[in-house]
């Protein structure tokens, strides 16, 4: 069932309940990687670098756990922006994607230090502080909105227990701006947002839920917008995103089907002609754990949350 974060194509069971388990097509992840890289907040990198620089030094350098890594785009974006040797532990449920992530993992840090990677298959809902023992940083991209509130609580608790920061990027904010506008923009967006929340998933509520979860663990939380800005130079990605956006809306509200078909035809024609501009709003979160013996510093908007 498509969504703005990917194109899931299989279903599965988790915790004895039948729920949707997304499997993201490598082609979709390849299409979106450039837009993701342009969107992620660079404003959160300086406070992250400062915290990492103050961590106790280990012989093997930084250890980064990348949750729901997909094909590894987060590592390719972040590793070359951090100094020092790094070992990335790439987590995903899908062994197919883990293969792509391992093959495409970066090899050098910003200062030329060595970067290595290993893979680990597992369920984020069962993450524990012990699983993050020795971690310097936890990262994720386009993940929070496909988790439940309980899973986000587990994530925040594990990070706090391990005492490691978390950089969680590109969570959908529930807002899409299209230009030129169309009367069906709002109904499609509302139906899509409802689809994102199906089965207890957080969807557009993920940012608030994650901030609250990390706040409860005493972390300082910074939030910064990270919108996709799609124009004529992103025609293939925009067209694929449109198809998934509309399909999810119709799945949620089948009564939209007839109008949505014509809407999609119009929008794809505008996209092909280079006339369509789309802003898909996301937000990034940086959660910095409470220093030993310290107190909670609360939430800090960094440029405003989306």
N, C-alpha and C positions, 0 to 999 in steps of 0.2 A: 504494500500500500504506500504510494509515494508520499513524501513530505519534503519540506524545504531543505531538510538536512541530508536527504539522500533518497534512494529508491529501493526500499526494502522489497525483497522478492520471495521470502519464505516465512513460514510460521513455525512455532515450536512450543514446547511446554517448559514452564519454569516453576519450581516450588509446588509441583502437583497441580498447578492451575494452567489452563490453556490460555496463553497470552501471545501476542505478536512478538517475535524475536527478529528484529531487522537484520537482513543481510544486505550490505551495501555493495552495489555493482562497482567493480574497479573503474569502469569507464566513467561513471558519475563522479567518483572521487577524483579521478584525473581531471575531469572538466572543471571542478570547483576549486582545485588546489590554488590556482593563480588568484582567484577572487578571495579565497580565504587568506592568503598571504598578504594581500593588499589591505584587507579589512582588519586583521588582528591589531589590537591596541599596542603601539610602541610605548605609550605613556606609562604602561605598567612595568616595562622592562627595567627602568632605573631602580625603583624600589626593590624589585626582585634581585637585581645584581647586587645591591647593597646587602640584602639579607644573606645571599649565597656567599658573598665575600667574608661575612662574619661567622660562617659556620666553621666548626672545627675541621681542620684539614685532614683528609684521609689519603692514604697512599694511592688509592685508585681514583682520586678526584671526585667529581660529582656523580651521584647515582640518581638517575631520573626515571621515574615510573610513568609511562605514557598509557593512560587507560582508554580503552576503546580506540586503539591507535589506527584502525583502518589500514590504509596503505602506507602510513608513516609520515603524513604531510607535516604534522606538528614538529616532529624531530627535524625534518629538513628545514623548517622555518626557524626553529629556536636554537638548535645546537650551534649553528654558525654565528649566533648573536651572543653567545656566552663564552667567556674565557675559561681556559683550563681543560684538562682531560675530563672526559665524560663517559659514563656507561649508561646506555638507555635500555630499560627493560620494557619491552613492547607487549602490552596486554590486549588481547581481543578474544572473543568467543570463536571467531571464524578462522580456522587454520589456513584457509585459502588467502585471506587478507594478510595474515601474519607472514606468509611467505613473501608477498609483495613488499611488506614493510621492512623485512630483514634485508632483502636484496637491495632496496632503495635507501637504506639508512645512510645518513651522512658519515663522513670519515674524519672531518677536521672541525675543530672549534674556531672561534673568532681569532684566536692568537696562534692558530696552527696546531694546537695540541690535539692529541689523538682522541677520536670518538669511536666507541665500540657499541655494539647492540646485541641483545639476546631477546628471545621471545618467550612469552608465558601465556598459555591459554587458560581462561578462567572467567568467572562470573563476578562482576563488580559488586553485586548485591551481597557477596560473601567476603568482601575485602575486610581484612583485620589489620590492626597495628603491627602484628608480627609479620604479616606479608610485606609491610613497608619498612621493616627493620633495616636501618642503614641508609634509608632514602634521604637524598638531599632536596628533592622536589617531586611533586606529583603534577602531571599535566593531563589535559584532555582537550579535545576540540569537537564541537558539535555533539556533545554527549549529554549534558544535563537535562535537556528537554525530552530525551527519550528514556529518562529514569523516572521512578516513582519517588514520592516524598521519603519513604522508608529507605530507599537506596541512596538518596542524597544524604540522609542522616548517617547512614553507614559510612559513606565516603568521608564526611566531615569528621566523624568520630575516629576513623582510622588515621586520617592525616594528623589530627590533634594528638592521638596516642603515639604516633611516630615522631611528632615534633617537627614536621616538614611543611614548607609552604605548598600552596596549590595554585597553579595558573590554569584556569578553566575558561576556554575561549569559545566564542561563536555560538552562544545559546540564543535561540530565537526570542524576540521580544514581543511578537504578536502584532507587529505593524509592518505594512508594505505600502510603499508609495509608488504609483505608476503614473507616467506622463507620456501621452495625454491621458486624462482620466476617462473613466467609463462608468455608467450607472451600475454595472454589475461588480465593480471592484469591491465594494463594501460587503455585499452578500457572499461573494466567494471567499473573501478574507475571514468573515465571521464563521463560515462553515469550515474552512480550513483550520482555524484556531480550535474549534470544537473537536475536529478530528485529531488534532495534536494532543488533546486531553483524554482521549479514549482509553478505557481500561485502567484508569488511575495514573496515566503518565502525566508529567507536569506540563509539558508543552510550554506555552508562554509564561507560565507561573514559575518556571525553573529558577530564574534569577533571584526572585524574592525568596523562594524556598531555600536556595543555597546560601544566600546571605544570612538568613535566620539560623540555618543549621550551623554555619561556621561561627556566627555570633555566640551561639549557645556554648560553643567550645572555647570561647575566649579569644578568638582570632581577630585581628584587624583586617577588615575586608574593604577592598577598593573595587569599584565598578567603573567601567569605561565603555562607551559605545564602540561597536565594531561593525558598522553596516557594510553589506555588499552594495556597491554602486555599479550597476550594470548598464552598459550603453551599447552602441553599435559594434564596439570592439569585443563584446562578449556575446555575440549573437547565438552561438551554439549552446552555451551555458544557459542563457536566458530562455531559449526555446525549450530546453529540457526542463528547466525549473518551472516554466509555465505549465507544461503538460502535467508534471507531478502536482503542482499547486491546485490546478483545476480538478484533476482526478481525485485527489483527497477530499476536496470540497463536495464533489458529487457523490462520493462514497458515503460521506456523512449525511448529506441531504439530497437524496435521489430526485426530489422534485425540482432541483436546479438543472437536471440533465439537459433538457432541450435548450434552454437559454445558454447554458454553459458551453455547449458545443459550438454555438455561433460566436460566443464571446472568445473562445479559444481560437477559432478561425481568424477573427479580426486581430487579435493580439499577435498571433504568429505572423500574419501578413505585415503588421507594423514592425515586428522584430526583423523580418527578412528585408524590409525596406530601410532599416536603420533609423526608424522613427520612434522607437520605444525606449524609454528610460525607466529603470526600476531601481528602487532602493529597498533592500530587504534588511530590516533592522535586527541587529543582534547586540549582545553585550558580552564583555569579557569580565572575569572576576579574578582578582588576586587576593588570596587569603594567606595572611602571615600569622603563624601561630604565636601564642603568648610566650614571651621569653620565660625561662625558668624563674619562678619566684615573682613574676610580673602580674599585672592585672590587665583585664580586657580593655582595648582601646576603642572598640566599637567599629562602626562602618564609616568609611571615607569615600564619598563620591569623587572619582577622578574624572572630571569633565562631564559628569552626569550619567545616570543610568538610563538605558533605553528599555 
